[in-house]
């Protein structure tokens, strides 16, 4: 069934091996972030033997799917108060930055007679989640230590995802310094000093990761084989473990500029067209309801994506050496955002290979 997302397990296994060796050689544990492919259990269960230490996801519904996989589960999006009952049931560790939420977690755990582990987020300048001032962090830890059913096991930061701030020895080193202050001031032993996500791998590859970082949360580098600070491919990994395959439903020669007065399109935009003469065009059965066309790269690099409506994507195949016909396949690589949207779309089938 087309369109389909092909998932190559053997390529993913290779990617996990490369990343896990890179982390473990530097005494860093690996948390595998599974949200990009909606935490499909059949995928995760085939990868856990390749050196994964934690399963991490932003959504508790995804961790629910993986409840039978015997690895510690991290909820890495700061939790909603409305979901805390499920947080303590389906995650072993949650990342937090609000005392009100942590207090509510403690009340639930007290009622259930369980201990819940938390990692506290600290904002190093990317300006997403986390305590921004050390004084605020320390004052909150004083209060958290009064909660008998909450155990602080770590500190973490996030870089690049919102503010696009690149991890450096300076900002990541500050996280390590704060972790040491926390340990000394509060007599804590922090198991986890989580120095970021796939954008932090560039520090590892250049031997610049500050000592004292003990964990990384890696998604894109595993699924797409590249670090995300500068977008460089990681040696020994595959960039095509996930592939979008679409079917051609029309193949005709047409003008490159629509005929008539141009208004707004189906998405409220007024498009501008370049006159390239008559083009050989193919339409594939996928559209903006499923994918942002900017997140696709045709594997046949002579193909140009001209645009899309909600259900049709139009390709210029004029320069291709392939004689495409109706019913033929066209394959695409995806960005991280493209992988997330096609994984989420119920109109894109999923095929696991290997």
C-alpha positions, -999 to 999 in steps of 0.1 A, spaced: 0 0 0 14 34 -10 25 58 1 46 38 25 74 44 50 101 17 47 120 10 79 153 -10 75 161 -27 107 196 -38 98 206 -3 89 191 10 122 210 -17 141 243 -5 125 235 31 134 228 21 170 261 2 172 281 31 160 264 56 183 265 33 213 302 26 209 308 63 206 290 70 238 302 40 258 338 46 249 334 80 266 316 66 297 283 80 285 251 61 286 227 61 256 191 70 259 174 61 226 147 87 217 119 69 199 94 96 191 104 102 155 88 69 144 60 69 171 79 43 192 69 13 171 74 -17 194 85 -40 165 113 -15 157 125 -8 192 125 -45 204 149 -53 175 173 -25 185 176 -28 223 203 -55 222 227 -32 203 238 -11 232 209 10 243 207 19 280 175 38 283 144 43 262 133 79 260 103 96 246 83 129 249 49 112 250 36 89 277 14 72 251 46 61 233 62 47 265 30 28 271 36 9 238 70 -1 251 60 -12 286 71 -49 279 106 -39 268 129 -45 298 148 -12 298 144 19 320 120 44 304 125 82 305 98 107 299 119 136 284 91 162 280 83 179 312 50 163 322 15 177 324 -1 176 358 -31 159 341 -10 129 330 9 122 362 -9 90 371 3 75 339 38 91 342 45 71 374 30 39 358 48 40 325 80 59 331 108 51 355 123 86 352 107 119 343 124 152 334 110 181 354 114 218 359 83 228 380 80 224 418 42 223 416 44 193 392 70 175 413 49 180 444 19 165 426 41 136 415 51 130 451 15 130 463 6 103 437 37 82 446 29 85 483 -6 72 477 8 43 456 38 37 480 64 40 453 95 61 446 97 80 413 130 92 400 134 126 384 160 145 364 159 183 367 162 204 336 185 234 335 184 259 306 219 268 293 206 295 269 185 277 243 155 291 261 132 261 260 125 242 293 145 242 325 156 263 355 174 294 342 190 306 374 211 285 397 196 300 428 161 290 416 173 255 410 190 252 444 159 266 462 137 241 445 160 212 453 157 221 490 120 217 487 121 186 466 143 169 492 114 171 516 93 149 493 98 113 506 86 96 474 107 116 449 144 108 442 165 133 423 189 112 402 202 137 376 204 171 359 199 176 322 199 203 295 185 207 260 203 226 233 196 233 195 159 222 194 144 257 200 170 284 200 194 265 178 222 271 203 251 247 195 266 227 224 301 237 233 327 228 259 317 261 277 279 257 279 280 219 284 309 223 309 286 247 329 261 218 333 288 196 348 298 224 371 262 229 383 259 191 388 290 191 410 276 221 431 243 202 435 261 171 446 283 190 471 256 213 485 228 187 489 249 155 495 235 139 463 251 115 439 237 123 404 236 92 383 227 112 352 243 144 339 225 145 305 244 168 282 218 171 254 207 153 222 221 145 188 236 180 185 260 171 213 276 142 193 298 167 175 316 173 208 321 136 212 334 132 176 359 160 182 369 149 217 355 181 232 328 167 255 335 179 290 342 151 315 314 146 338 286 143 312 273 108 317 243 106 294 230 117 260 195 115 246 199 104 209 172 102 183 180 118 149 216 105 149 203 70 152 174 71 128 190 94 101 228 89 107 238 126 113 247 149 141 225 179 144 248 208 154 261 211 118 242 184 100 272 162 92 268 125 84 283 102 111 310 78 97 298 42 96 260 51 97 232 50 72 212 80 62 185 59 45 173 36 72 139 53 67 126 59 31 93 72 18 80 54 -12 52 70 -33 33 58 -64 29 79 -96 -8 84 -104 -4 108 -134 25 114 -158 20 142 -184 36 171 -201 22 205 -190 32 241 -189 52 252 -159 29 283 -151 -8 279 -143 -31 295 -168 -54 323 -156 -55 348 -128 -36 335 -97 -53 338 -64 -46 320 -31 -40 282 -30 -56 256 -7 -34 268 22 -40 305 20 -8 314 1 -4 332 -31 22 312 -51 47 325 -76 58 304 -105 89 304 -127 83 299 -164 104 269 -174 84 260 -205 67 227 -210 77 201 -183 73 164 -180 55 161 -147 45 133 -124 19 134 -96 24 111 -67 -3 102 -42 8 121 -11 3 157 0 6 183 26 -18 165 49 9 139 53 42 158 47 59 191 44 74 189 9 105 208 21 113 178 43 117 154 13 147 148 -9 141 126 -40 167 98 -42 167 104 -79 184 138 -76 173 149 -110 137 151 -98 125 185 -85 95 188 -62 73 216 -77 48 217 -50 18 200 -34 -18 203 -24 -33 184 5 -33 150 -14 -12 155 -46 25 162 -49 38 174 -83 73 165 -95 93 177 -124 108 146 -140 120 162 -172 157 158 -165 155 122 -151 171 94 -170 144 71 -157 114 67 -179 87 71 -152 52 58 -159 19 56 -140 22 30 -113 60 34 -108 76 42 -75 94 73 -65 116 72 -34 125 100 -10 148 105 20 134 125 48 144 152 73 137 145 110 105 166 107 95 146 76 101 113 94 79 125 123 50 136 101 50 105 79 53 82 110 23 100 125 1 100 94 -24 71 93 -25 76 55 12 65 52 16 27 56 46 14 74 68 -15 62 95 -30 84 123 -47 65 147 -71 81 
